[in-house]
Amino acid sequence: MFKAKILFIGPCESGKTVLANFFSDITETVGGEYNPTQGVRILEFESQNEGSAEKLSTCEVELWDCAGDFKFESCWPALMKDSSGVVIVFNPDVPSHLKEIETWHSMFIASQGLQDNQCLLIAHHKPGSGADGRRLPLASHLSRLSLIHSNLEEEPEDVRQAFCRYLGNVVNTLSENREQEEMSILT
């Protein structure tokens, strides 16, 4: 069984914690007072993921819900160590988030050399915002990444299935990397 370390990053108040709780099946109220994450929260769970060979695989997931405040920037290199994937969560209704996710991409994805299939963008629509799947004006390097629109009020299972497909991509990449390492040892 593979173990995947997935970082949830993005601007403050974008919905990272709400989504992390949802994917890990932690039951907390979605609404309520905003309490920013201090540093990082690590949530562990098992997930059934859709594999590339039309079969399900199980993996252990460490979901690292990272604070969006730049005052924690000095901790980010330690958080990135040994990460298997990165999910950038942002609120598409906040114009500054579209520009800010470029910074998050360069700091967490480009610097680690992750493949596009190890990365995911989640445009998280807060309750009552009237989520839509409109095309967003993303920079070219961001438009290559998979993008899902998240609305936990209207389509929670669609969001969960999209995340499981993403985890399946990450596990496939981990498997391919392991096979390459094994072959390099043998040759």
The 8 nearest C-alpha neighbors of each residue, nearest first, counted from 0:
[[1, 58, 57, 2, 59, 56, 170, 3],
 [0, 2, 58, 59, 3, 170, 57, 173],
 [1, 3, 59, 58, 60, 0, 4, 61],
 [4, 2, 60, 83, 61, 5, 59, 1],
 [3, 5, 61, 82, 83, 60, 62, 84],
 [4, 6, 84, 62, 85, 83, 63, 82],
 [7, 5, 63, 85, 86, 62, 8, 64],
 [8, 6, 86, 64, 65, 63, 87, 85],
 [9, 7, 87, 65, 6, 88, 86, 67],
 [10, 8, 88, 87, 67, 89, 103, 100],
 [9, 11, 67, 13, 89, 12, 96, 99],
 [10, 12, 67, 13, 68, 9, 66, 35],
 [11, 13, 14, 10, 35, 15, 67, 33],
 [12, 14, 89, 90, 11, 10, 15, 88],
 [15, 13, 17, 16, 12, 18, 123, 88],
 [16, 14, 18, 17, 88, 13, 19, 7],
 [15, 17, 19, 18, 14, 20, 64, 36],
 [18, 16, 14, 20, 19, 15, 21, 29],
 [17, 19, 21, 15, 20, 16, 22, 14],
 [20, 18, 16, 22, 21, 17, 15, 23],
 [21, 19, 25, 17, 23, 18, 22, 24],
 [20, 22, 18, 24, 19, 23, 17, 25],
 [23, 21, 19, 24, 20, 18, 159, 25],
 [22, 24, 20, 21, 25, 44, 19, 42],
 [25, 23, 21, 22, 20, 26, 19, 44],
 [26, 24, 20, 23, 27, 21, 22, 19],
 [27, 25, 24, 28, 20, 21, 29, 23],
 [28, 26, 25, 29, 20, 17, 21, 30],
 [27, 29, 30, 26, 31, 17, 25, 20],
 [30, 28, 27, 17, 31, 126, 26, 21],
 [31, 29, 28, 32, 126, 33, 27, 17],
 [30, 32, 33, 29, 28, 34, 27, 17],
 [31, 33, 34, 30, 29, 35, 28, 12],
 [32, 34, 35, 31, 12, 30, 36, 14],
 [33, 35, 32, 36, 37, 12, 31, 16],
 [36, 34, 37, 33, 66, 12, 11, 67],
 [37, 35, 66, 38, 39, 34, 65, 40],
 [36, 38, 66, 39, 35, 40, 65, 71],
 [39, 37, 66, 65, 36, 71, 40, 74],
 [38, 40, 65, 64, 66, 37, 63, 36],
 [41, 39, 64, 63, 42, 65, 38, 36],
 [42, 40, 63, 62, 64, 61, 39, 43],
 [41, 43, 62, 61, 63, 40, 44, 23],
 [44, 42, 61, 60, 62, 41, 23, 45],
 [43, 45, 60, 59, 23, 46, 42, 61],
 [46, 44, 59, 58, 60, 57, 47, 43],
 [45, 47, 57, 58, 48, 59, 44, 60],
 [48, 46, 57, 56, 55, 58, 49, 45],
 [49, 47, 167, 163, 56, 55, 46, 166],
 [48, 50, 55, 167, 164, 54, 56, 163],
 [51, 49, 167, 54, 55, 52, 53, 48],
 [50, 52, 53, 49, 54, 171, 167, 168],
 [51, 53, 54, 50, 49, 55, 171, 56],
 [54, 52, 51, 50, 49, 55, 56, 48],
 [55, 53, 50, 52, 49, 56, 51, 48],
 [54, 56, 49, 50, 48, 47, 57, 53],
 [55, 57, 48, 47, 50, 49, 54, 58],
 [58, 56, 47, 46, 48, 0, 45, 55],
 [57, 59, 1, 46, 0, 45, 2, 60],
 [58, 60, 45, 2, 44, 3, 1, 46],
 [61, 59, 3, 44, 43, 2, 45, 62],
 [60, 62, 43, 4, 42, 3, 5, 63],
 [61, 63, 5, 42, 41, 60, 6, 4],
 [62, 64, 41, 6, 40, 65, 7, 5],
 [63, 65, 7, 40, 39, 62, 41, 16],
 [66, 64, 39, 8, 7, 63, 38, 67],
 [65, 67, 36, 38, 68, 39, 37, 64],
 [66, 68, 11, 10, 9, 65, 69, 8],
 [67, 69, 70, 66, 71, 11, 10, 72],
 [68, 70, 72, 71, 67, 66, 73, 10],
 [69, 71, 68, 72, 73, 67, 74, 38],
 [72, 70, 69, 73, 74, 68, 38, 75],
 [71, 73, 69, 75, 74, 70, 68, 76],
 [72, 74, 71, 75, 76, 70, 77, 69],
 [75, 73, 72, 71, 77, 76, 78, 38],
 [74, 76, 78, 72, 77, 73, 79, 71],
 [77, 75, 79, 78, 74, 80, 73, 72],
 [76, 78, 75, 80, 79, 74, 73, 81],
 [77, 79, 75, 76, 80, 74, 82, 6],
 [80, 78, 76, 82, 77, 75, 81, 107],
 [79, 81, 77, 78, 82, 76, 75, 111],
 [80, 82, 79, 83, 4, 78, 77, 3],
 [83, 81, 4, 79, 80, 84, 5, 6],
 [84, 82, 4, 3, 5, 81, 169, 117],
 [85, 83, 117, 5, 118, 82, 6, 4],
 [84, 86, 6, 118, 5, 7, 87, 119],
 [85, 87, 119, 7, 118, 120, 6, 8],
 [88, 86, 120, 8, 9, 7, 121, 119],
 [89, 87, 121, 9, 15, 120, 8, 122],
 [90, 88, 13, 122, 9, 123, 96, 91],
 [89, 91, 13, 123, 92, 122, 93, 124],
 [92, 90, 93, 122, 89, 94, 96, 97],
 [91, 93, 90, 94, 124, 128, 96, 89],
 [94, 92, 91, 96, 95, 90, 97, 89],
 [95, 93, 96, 97, 92, 91, 98, 90],
 [94, 96, 98, 97, 93, 99, 100, 91],
 [97, 95, 99, 98, 94, 93, 100, 89],
 [98, 96, 95, 99, 100, 94, 91, 137],
 [97, 99, 96, 95, 100, 101, 102, 94],
 [98, 100, 96, 101, 102, 97, 95, 103],
 [99, 101, 103, 102, 98, 97, 96, 104],
 [102, 100, 104, 99, 103, 98, 105, 97],
 [103, 101, 105, 100, 99, 104, 106, 98],
 [102, 104, 100, 106, 101, 105, 107, 9],
 [105, 103, 101, 108, 102, 107, 106, 100],
 [104, 106, 109, 102, 103, 108, 107, 110],
 [107, 105, 103, 104, 110, 102, 108, 109],
 [108, 106, 104, 105, 110, 103, 109, 111],
 [107, 109, 104, 111, 110, 113, 105, 112],
 [108, 110, 105, 112, 111, 107, 104, 106],
 [109, 111, 108, 112, 106, 107, 105, 113],
 [112, 110, 108, 109, 113, 107, 79, 106],
 [111, 113, 109, 110, 108, 114, 107, 115],
 [114, 112, 111, 108, 117, 115, 109, 84],
 [113, 115, 117, 116, 112, 118, 108, 172],
 [114, 116, 117, 118, 144, 113, 143, 145],
 [117, 115, 118, 114, 168, 169, 144, 165],
 [118, 116, 84, 169, 115, 114, 113, 85],
 [119, 117, 85, 115, 116, 84, 86, 144],
 [118, 120, 86, 145, 144, 146, 87, 121],
 [119, 121, 146, 87, 86, 88, 145, 147],
 [122, 120, 88, 147, 123, 146, 148, 87],
 [121, 123, 148, 89, 90, 91, 149, 88],
 [124, 122, 149, 90, 121, 89, 148, 125],
 [125, 123, 150, 130, 149, 90, 128, 122],
 [124, 126, 128, 127, 123, 150, 14, 90],
 [127, 125, 128, 152, 124, 150, 151, 129],
 [126, 128, 129, 125, 130, 124, 152, 150],
 [127, 129, 126, 125, 130, 124, 92, 131],
 [130, 128, 127, 131, 124, 126, 125, 150],
 [131, 129, 124, 128, 150, 132, 148, 149],
 [130, 132, 133, 129, 148, 124, 150, 128],
 [131, 133, 148, 134, 130, 147, 135, 122],
 [134, 132, 131, 135, 130, 148, 136, 91],
 [133, 135, 132, 136, 137, 131, 146, 142],
 [134, 136, 137, 133, 91, 97, 132, 142],
 [137, 135, 134, 138, 97, 142, 139, 133],
 [138, 136, 142, 135, 141, 139, 97, 140],
 [137, 139, 141, 140, 142, 136, 101, 98],
 [140, 138, 142, 141, 137, 143, 136, 144],
 [141, 139, 142, 138, 143, 144, 137, 101],
 [142, 140, 138, 143, 139, 144, 137, 101],
 [141, 143, 139, 144, 140, 137, 138, 145],
 [144, 142, 141, 140, 145, 139, 115, 146],
 [145, 143, 142, 141, 115, 119, 146, 118],
 [144, 146, 119, 120, 143, 147, 118, 116],
 [147, 145, 120, 121, 119, 144, 148, 122],
 [146, 148, 121, 122, 149, 120, 145, 161],
 [149, 147, 122, 121, 123, 132, 150, 146],
 [150, 148, 123, 158, 124, 122, 151, 147],
 [149, 151, 124, 152, 154, 153, 130, 123],
 [150, 152, 155, 154, 153, 149, 158, 126],
 [153, 151, 150, 154, 155, 126, 127, 125],
 [152, 154, 151, 150, 155, 130, 149, 156],
 [155, 153, 157, 151, 156, 150, 152, 158],
 [154, 156, 151, 158, 157, 153, 159, 152],
 [157, 155, 159, 158, 154, 160, 151, 161],
 [158, 156, 160, 154, 159, 155, 161, 149],
 [157, 159, 161, 155, 156, 160, 149, 162],
 [158, 160, 156, 162, 157, 161, 163, 155],
 [161, 159, 163, 157, 162, 158, 156, 164],
 [162, 160, 164, 158, 163, 159, 157, 165],
 [161, 163, 165, 159, 160, 164, 166, 158],
 [164, 162, 166, 48, 160, 165, 161, 167],
 [165, 163, 167, 161, 162, 166, 49, 48],
 [164, 166, 162, 168, 167, 163, 161, 169],
 [167, 165, 163, 169, 168, 164, 48, 170],
 [166, 168, 48, 164, 49, 170, 50, 165],
 [169, 167, 171, 165, 166, 170, 116, 172],
 [168, 170, 166, 172, 117, 167, 171, 173],
 [169, 171, 173, 167, 172, 168, 174, 166],
 [172, 170, 174, 168, 169, 173, 167, 175],
 [171, 173, 175, 169, 174, 170, 176, 168],
 [174, 172, 170, 176, 171, 175, 177, 169],
 [173, 175, 171, 177, 172, 176, 170, 178],
 [174, 176, 172, 178, 177, 173, 171, 179],
 [177, 175, 179, 173, 178, 174, 172, 180],
 [176, 178, 174, 180, 175, 179, 173, 181],
 [179, 177, 181, 175, 176, 180, 182, 174],
 [180, 178, 182, 176, 181, 177, 183, 175],
 [181, 179, 177, 183, 178, 182, 176, 184],
 [180, 182, 178, 184, 179, 183, 177, 185],
 [183, 181, 185, 179, 184, 180, 178, 186],
 [184, 182, 180, 186, 185, 181, 179, 178],
 [183, 185, 181, 182, 186, 180, 179, 178],
 [186, 184, 182, 183, 181, 180, 179, 178],
 [185, 183, 184, 182, 181, 180, 179, 178]]
